[in-house]
Amino acid sequence: MVDLAQRRSGRTPVRLGVIGTGSVVREIYEHLYFHSRYRPMIRVEAICDSDAAQLESAGTRWKVPQGRRYLDYDAMLQEVELDAVAVNTPDDVHRGPVEAALKAGLDVVLPKPTAGTIVDAHAIVEAVRESGRFLGVDFHKREDPVTKEARSRYAAGAYGRLQAAQFQMLDRLLVADPNHSPRFFASADFARRNSPVSFLTSHMADTFMFITGLRPLEVRAVGYSQKLPSLEPIAVDGYDLVDTTVLFETGVICHILTGWSLPNAADCLTVQSGRLVFTDGMVDLWQNQYGYREITAAGIESRNVLFKNFEPGGMVSGYGIDCPGRILENIIRFREGGMEAEEQTDLLSPATLGFYTTLLCECALLSLERGSRAEGVVAGAPVEAKALLVERVGEAAARAYYA
């Protein structure tokens, strides 16, 4: 049997096909593939992107032969011998390539969230079960040392009974502003197609559920669309800020506040914090500051070096790299029979695969869709998670997810 040390030494690397080479790859996965401690485990064999220019740019940087640059992922899966696929497409088109890869007998690495809808998330969970293959979803906040310690202490009962929580994740305006130069994300319609719910609430919701193990019962969201529509010369039809209130099992209430309209003068690209209130204590996570703080002529900047750290010699480390890297390690163990059945069951459970995160976020978006609008504020209607599940995937599946 080939162990992980052998993989890291450069022997028998995972033959990886990459589907999608856009902004999330530029910010995270390109470092993983070529400049991390996981590099010896990975050999990028082929790439695919629907954007021909982007495909050629990535192919040139990565030195992928012309014959292994594809506009059609089905053709790539049929023509190239692979072990696994990294699906880096937009959230609403995760399902197709994931199902195709699993059906082809390949394992899959997927960025969060699992899918944009519970219908697609359910189909992916079922496809994993039916194929007998491995899927890992990169919810990288699960590898944040702060999150892991909070989960451990919570499980040990250190604080008593959880009663309420509040999480926030707020980005600088430049993240969503198509007028900013250089543009943070490539498309001018990014903020319209990706609300704070899908992009940010998914992080905080998953973090809360990872710590507590609780599932959502009822969701209500309030959305603010005031700053983005005022931008010039390109205005954006999207939400600046969304406040999502979730009732969880055992009666716990959690407010999740997410958005991307902080002034660009903010000293962090992302300001994040979390507070959990218990019968016998309180826990504060991140407290808006983290990592490394610097003062230069350009201003004051706090850099989250725990997430992504550029080391001497060009190596990149941090939990943003470790989370997908460990998924690849799990794929190796799975393929080589080194994973115990109990661990495999846990890693491929709906909770670990992020099903409930997609459910919570779809409830929030539906709440806004059903809400009433006045002066750029949408007051959402309450949405019951189980009822939505029954409506979208059927009563039997809904019962199984809440067994």
Secondary structure in CASP SS format (residue, H / E / C, confidence):
PFRMAT SS
TARGET T0000
AUTHOR 0000-0000-0000
METHOD secondary structure of the structure
MODEL  1
M C 1.00
V C 1.00
D C 1.00
L H 1.00
A H 1.00
Q H 1.00
R H 1.00
R H 1.00
S C 1.00
G C 1.00
R C 1.00
T C 1.00
P C 1.00
V E 1.00
R E 1.00
L E 1.00
G E 1.00
V E 1.00
I E 1.00
G C 1.00
T C 1.00
G C 1.00
S H 1.00
V H 1.00
V H 1.00
R H 1.00
E H 1.00
I H 1.00
Y H 1.00
E H 1.00
H H 1.00
L H 1.00
Y H 1.00
F H 1.00
H C 1.00
S C 1.00
R C 1.00
Y C 1.00
R H 1.00
P H 1.00
M H 1.00
I E 1.00
R E 1.00
V E 1.00
E E 1.00
A E 1.00
I E 1.00
C E 1.00
D C 1.00
S C 1.00
D C 1.00
A H 1.00
A H 1.00
Q H 1.00
L H 1.00
E H 1.00
S H 1.00
A H 1.00
G H 1.00
T H 1.00
R H 1.00
W H 1.00
K C 1.00
V C 1.00
P C 1.00
Q H 1.00
G H 1.00
R H 1.00
R E 1.00
Y E 1.00
L C 1.00
D C 1.00
Y H 1.00
D H 1.00
A H 1.00
M H 1.00
L H 1.00
Q H 1.00
E H 1.00
V C 1.00
E C 1.00
L C 1.00
D C 1.00
A E 1.00
V E 1.00
A E 1.00
V E 1.00
N C 1.00
T C 1.00
P C 1.00
D H 1.00
D H 1.00
V H 1.00
H C 1.00
R H 1.00
G H 1.00
P H 1.00
V H 1.00
E H 1.00
A H 1.00
A H 1.00
L H 1.00
K H 1.00
A C 1.00
G C 1.00
L C 1.00
D E 1.00
V E 1.00
V E 1.00
L E 1.00
P E 1.00
K C 1.00
P C 1.00
T C 1.00
A C 1.00
G C 1.00
T C 1.00
I H 1.00
V H 1.00
D H 1.00
A H 1.00
H H 1.00
A H 1.00
I H 1.00
V H 1.00
E H 1.00
A H 1.00
V H 1.00
R H 1.00
E H 1.00
S H 1.00
G C 1.00
R C 1.00
F C 1.00
L E 1.00
G E 1.00
V E 1.00
D E 1.00
F C 1.00
H H 1.00
K H 1.00
R H 1.00
E H 1.00
D C 1.00
P H 1.00
V H 1.00
T H 1.00
K H 1.00
E H 1.00
A H 1.00
R H 1.00
S H 1.00
R H 1.00
Y H 1.00
A H 1.00
A C 1.00
G C 1.00
A C 1.00
Y C 1.00
G C 1.00
R C 1.00
L E 1.00
Q E 1.00
A E 1.00
A E 1.00
Q E 1.00
F E 1.00
Q E 1.00
M E 1.00
L E 1.00
D E 1.00
R E 1.00
L H 1.00
L H 1.00
V H 1.00
A C 1.00
D C 1.00
P C 1.00
N C 1.00
H C 1.00
S C 1.00
P C 1.00
R C 1.00
F C 1.00
F C 1.00
A C 1.00
S C 1.00
A C 1.00
D C 1.00
F H 1.00
A H 1.00
R H 1.00
R H 1.00
N C 1.00
S C 1.00
P H 1.00
V H 1.00
S H 1.00
F H 1.00
L H 1.00
T H 1.00
S H 1.00
H H 1.00
M H 1.00
A H 1.00
D H 1.00
T H 1.00
F H 1.00
M H 1.00
F H 1.00
I H 1.00
T H 1.00
G C 1.00
L C 1.00
R C 1.00
P E 1.00
L E 1.00
E E 1.00
V E 1.00
R E 1.00
A E 1.00
V E 1.00
G E 1.00
Y E 1.00
S C 1.00
Q C 1.00
K C 1.00
L H 1.00
P H 1.00
S H 1.00
L C 1.00
E C 1.00
P C 1.00
I C 1.00
A C 1.00
V C 1.00
D C 1.00
G C 1.00
Y C 1.00
D C 1.00
L E 1.00
V E 1.00
D E 1.00
T E 1.00
T E 1.00
V E 1.00
L E 1.00
F E 1.00
E H 1.00
T H 1.00
G H 1.00
V C 1.00
I E 1.00
C E 1.00
H E 1.00
I E 1.00
L E 1.00
T E 1.00
G E 1.00
W E 1.00
S E 1.00
L E 1.00
P C 1.00
N C 1.00
A C 1.00
A C 1.00
D C 1.00
C E 1.00
L C 1.00
T E 1.00
V E 1.00
Q E 1.00
S E 1.00
G E 1.00
R E 1.00
L E 1.00
V E 1.00
F E 1.00
T C 1.00
D C 1.00
G E 1.00
M E 1.00
V E 1.00
D E 1.00
L E 1.00
W C 1.00
Q C 1.00
N C 1.00
Q C 1.00
Y C 1.00
G C 1.00
Y E 1.00
R E 1.00
E E 1.00
I E 1.00
T E 1.00
A C 1.00
A C 1.00
G E 1.00
I E 1.00
E E 1.00
S E 1.00
R E 1.00
N C 1.00
V C 1.00
L C 1.00
F C 1.00
K C 1.00
N E 1.00
F E 1.00
E C 1.00
P H 1.00
G H 1.00
G H 1.00
M C 1.00
V E 1.00
S E 1.00
G C 1.00
Y H 1.00
G H 1.00
I H 1.00
D H 1.00
C H 1.00
P H 1.00
G H 1.00
R H 1.00
I H 1.00
L H 1.00
E H 1.00
N H 1.00
I H 1.00
I H 1.00
R H 1.00
F H 1.00
R H 1.00
E C 1.00
G C 1.00
G C 1.00
M C 1.00
E C 1.00
A H 1.00
E H 1.00
E H 1.00
Q H 1.00
T H 1.00
D H 1.00
L H 1.00
L C 1.00
S C 1.00
P C 1.00
A C 1.00
T C 1.00
L C 1.00
G C 1.00
F H 1.00
Y H 1.00
T H 1.00
T H 1.00
L H 1.00
L H 1.00
C H 1.00
E H 1.00
C H 1.00
A H 1.00
L H 1.00
L H 1.00
S H 1.00
L H 1.00
E H 1.00
R C 1.00
G C 1.00
S E 1.00
R E 1.00
A E 1.00
E C 1.00
G C 1.00
V E 1.00
V E 1.00
A E 1.00
G C 1.00
A C 1.00
P C 1.00
V E 1.00
E E 1.00
A H 1.00
K H 1.00
A H 1.00
L H 1.00
L H 1.00
V H 1.00
E H 1.00
R H 1.00
V H 1.00
G C 1.00
E H 1.00
A H 1.00
A H 1.00
A H 1.00
R H 1.00
A H 1.00
Y H 1.00
Y C 1.00
A C 1.00
END
